[in-house]
Amino acid sequence: MTKFLHLSDLHSHFPKSLKGFKGTVLITGDIMDDGAEFEYNRAYHRLYDLGKDALSIITPGNHDYGLRGNIPDHESISRFDILSGMLQNHHYDQKKIYIDKSAIDKWILLGLNSCRMDETIKGFAQGEFGERQLTDLSLILEEQARPDYQLIIMFHHHPFWDSRFSKLRDAKKFLAIVKKFKNRYKHTTLLFGHQHVKGEFNIAENIKGFAAPATWMNNKALQITIDNGNISFGEKVIDLY
């Protein structure tokens, strides 16, 4: 049996206790507030402490990449890659996709980078996967397809939030790819955050999406349990600093 806990938009407020949770914590971005060095140092120690009971898998958010989430800088981007390298032995540079899987419990986990590395203040907090990453996603979904496996895809930007300041620019292309493979997996779960609003979306047959609220404002998190290819969803109360 595998258990996941979905957190998002911590903005430098980290869980103090997971109240007995044993599994993997999936954090879909905005772990920091401004991408500053001191924030990354604190994040490493807080997440390392959680690692005694739970592993942490992270994907980047716009606030992890620079000041106020609007102005990315190479130093902040590099800091995130160092952190993800320490936590999960993966670097999101050039938008490489994170892959993990279990043949025992029958699941595949993908971590995507929805942040625009070329962002300017004019683009505000918009996101984008980019053509290269979407092409890689199609190839991976084809190669990894198992009709008895659960597929989980985690990323930061909300694919259904159509705001000129914070939308995921290529959401339609991304969702079209996911839907193309809907019958190649037992069930697909999309996990994301960004808008600080909790939501559940029935995207298509066998495809669900879950938007996490900002964890620093909410002490409840989505808990996902997978056992021999079967998935269930619930809530878990956590303690925050």
Residue, then its C-alpha position, 0 to 999 in steps of 0.5 A: m500500500t502506498k499513501f500520498l499527501h498533497l500539499s501546495d502553496l506553502h509560502s514558507h509555512f511548513p508542516k510541523s507534524l503530519k500526525g502519524f502519516k507514513g508515506t510520500v508528501l507531494i508538494t505542487g509548488d510555491i514552497m517559497d515566497d520569493g525564492a530567497e536563499f534563506e527560504y531555501n535553507r529553511a525549506y531544506h531543514r523543514l522537509y528533511d525533518l519530515g523525511k523521518d516519516a515521509l519522503s517529499i516530492i516537489t515541483p516548482g511554482n512561480h514563487d519558488y523561481g523569484l521575487r513575488g512570483n512575477i520576476p524569475d531569476h537564475e539564482s532562485i531557479s538554481r536553488f530549486d534544482i538543488l533542493s529537488g536534487m537533494l530530496q528526490n535526486h531530480h533536476y527540473d532544469q530544461k523542464k525534465i519530467y520527474i518519474d517514479k513508479s511502483a510495480i507492487d502497488k501499480w502506480i506511476l507518478l510524473g512531476l512536471n514544470s509549469c513555470r515560465m523561466d523566461e517570465t517578465i513582470k508583464g506576464f505576471a504569474q502565468g505558467e507554461f509547460g512548453e512544446r518540448q515538455l509536452t512532447d516528452l510527456s506524450l512519449i512517456l505516457e506511451e512508453q509507461a502505459r499500463p491498463d492496471y496502473q494508477l497515473i498521478i501527474m503533479f504540477h503547479h499551475h491550475p489548468f482550469w483557471d482562465s485569468r490573464f495574470s495567472k493562467l496556464r497558457d498551454a492547458k488545452k494542449f496538456l489536457a488533450i494529451v492526458k485525455k488521449f491516454k485515458n484508456r491506457y491507464k486504470h485512472t489518472t489523477l492530476l494534482f495542482g495548486h497556484q490559485h489557493v482555492k480547493g477544487e475537484f474536477n471530473i475531467a473525463e472518464n477515468i480522469k480527476g483533477f484536484a486543486a489544493p488550497a494554500t496549505w499555509m491557510n488550511n490544515k487539511a490535505l488530500q490523502i491518496t491511497i493506492d493498493n494493488g492498483n486501486i485508488s481512494f481519496g480522503e483528508k488528513v489534518i496536519d500541524l503547521y509552523 
